[in-house]
C-alpha cells in the first residue's frame, strides 16, 4: 500500500491507503476528522467541502494521490471562527448536516474576497445544497461577516 504525506490542519500526517481513495475517506476514516460529511459522493452537494491550498474543493471526488497542498477541514478553522459565530447568531442550522461544507465554502470565498458583491457571494455558494432550505440565513450570516 502506498504511503502519502499530507498536511492537514497544520499538522504533517502520513497515511497508508490506495492511490484512488478519496480524500474524504482519509479524513474521516483514517484521521478521524468527522466534521467533513459524506453527502452525494459525486461532488454535487458540497457537504464534503474542505480547503486544499486555500481553495474550496469537494473531498469526495479528490483522490488522495492528487493532493499536493495543505488541507484544512472544518476542525482546522477552530471553534471560534467568525463564520461559526455568525451561523449561531443567524440561527442557520436546522439538521446541520451540510453546514460544515457551507462554512468551508464561505470561508474560502471570504479569504479571497472579504467583501464580495451579491453575485459573487451567490455564485460561490451555489454548489452547496441544504435540504432544510436555510439559504436566506446562510447568506445573511456570510454578509454579516463580510460587513455588508
Rosetta blueprint (number, residue, H / E / L):
1 X L
2 X L
3 X E
4 X E
5 X E
6 X E
7 X E
8 X E
9 X L
10 X L
11 X E
12 X E
13 X E
14 X E
15 X E
16 X E
17 X L
18 X L
19 X L
20 X L
21 X L
22 X E
23 X H
24 X H
25 X H
26 X H
27 X H
28 X H
29 X H
30 X H
31 X L
32 X L
33 X L
34 X L
35 X L
36 X L
37 X L
38 X L
39 X L
40 X L
41 X L
42 X L
43 X L
44 X L
45 X L
46 X L
47 X L
48 X L
49 X E
50 X E
51 X E
52 X E
53 X L
54 X L
55 X E
56 X E
57 X E
58 X E
59 X L
60 X L
61 X L
62 X L
63 X E
64 X H
65 X H
66 X H
67 X L
68 X L
69 X L
70 X L
71 X E
72 X E
73 X L
74 X H
75 X H
76 X H
77 X H
78 X L
79 X L
80 X L
81 X L
82 X H
83 X H
84 X H
85 X H
86 X H
87 X H
88 X H
89 X H
90 X L
91 X L
92 X L
93 X L
94 X L
95 X L
96 X L
97 X L
98 X L
99 X H
100 X H
101 X H
102 X H
103 X H
104 X H
105 X H
106 X H
107 X H
108 X H
109 X H
110 X H
111 X H
112 X H
113 X L
114 X L
115 X L
116 X L
117 X L
118 X H
119 X H
120 X H
121 X H
122 X H
123 X H
124 X H
125 X H
126 X L
127 X L
128 X L
129 X L
130 X L
131 X L
132 X L
133 X L
134 X L
135 X H
136 X H
137 X H
138 X H
139 X H
140 X H
141 X H
142 X H
143 X H
144 X H
145 X H
146 X H
147 X L
148 X L
